[in-house]
């Protein structure tokens, strides 16, 4: 037996002999990129289905904002936190119907205004989602996302797909390049009809109108009047919620419908 074992040692140690599912070199190779995409889709999908998450309110905003930061930081943080609580209480995330949860707060999972929105949901005991991304300078999840709904992606494309595919609404707090990227990703999907109709609300009208000249796009013929109307503004957490509802936010839960009336 020892002679046989020694004789086939090279075969036993060969990469080709490894079980494919346990061969990390193979799984991380170029030929398996499509499989890795599928895995990133399936892993998050399984957990979301287990928790009965049918729809989300996607909430973006700067990772750089701090609760006790300078200028408007405390105001933005506080309103994002309040909005996370309001949406979770009134939208169906806190009180599932037949095991189904709607309008669950979903963010990029990081610090700043993402943390604030997740924290608001956490404050009232609702589940809340963090779609984190692996970055050169490692991003860590904030402590307020539901552990079972705290995901990490390698591919931005798959992360964006999960953010978009269950979105019932989009709320965008002040932010920079990353926030703008996510805003225009969903805004373009909405404009082109690649996602169902969903309200898009930008928080802090003064901020957003100072950095994006929506009316100039219309004046130069780059967007239509109907495109321009895809975006609404709000200046408080309560106004954000009411604007979502006025613009067609779907709220399925009967108890919530009574509260809204």
Phi, psi and omega in degrees: 000318179298322180295321180294316180299316179294322183293328183255018182301320181295322179292317181296328183271351184294143176302324183294340182274346181294146171299133186303319183291342181251005184263095184295323178300319179290313184295331181265007180279168183301322185293342183258012182301319179298322178294320179295322174303314182296320179296318180294327175291310190291323184296311179294320181301319181297315180293319180296321178292321178300322180275359177071027182281108179268323182213162183226161164249108182281129184233117179250164176167167187297139172282349186271347181287138179239149182303324180245030183282186183281166171057233183274002182307309182299323179295310179301314182298312182298320180288324176296320178295315179298319179297318179302322179289313181300310183297323181289323180287322188259344189266345180115354180289322184282328183238086181294150178246119183055037177080005182255132178247134178242156174057041176287132179295126179232129180229182174284358170085354185269199181279193174070226184286337171295312177304316183301314180295315176300322182295321178299317177296317179299322181304324184261007176084018181267151173292151181207145193253141173234115177262086183280162179228141176284125182236161178306319172258104194310125172274134174254148179292146174288160187279008186251353175284148177296126184309316180291346181243026177254107188250158174226131182244151170268321186264122176302321184299317181287324175299314180296325179297315179294323177297322186275326196290337178248006188293123172267339182196161177230127175238126185240115175272168182306140180193184183249221186303312183297319179295318178297320179301311181293321178301308185286335174300306182287326178296320178292319177299321178292316181299321185269001177075018180279347172232155177298164178303128177213142179287144178235120182238129175259126183271131182080083183306318182299317179299307187292324180287342177279337184248341177233119181267078182300319181294328177295322176300320179292316181300324181272004176076020182274340174222163178266170178298322178293324176297317181299328182279359177290341184247132173242168181234156175208155183236010174208164179297316179297317179295325178299313180297312182297325179293321176301312182295316180297333182260018168103015177303128181275120177241114189270334191285129185298318180298322179293320178302320179295319179297321183291329178284000000 
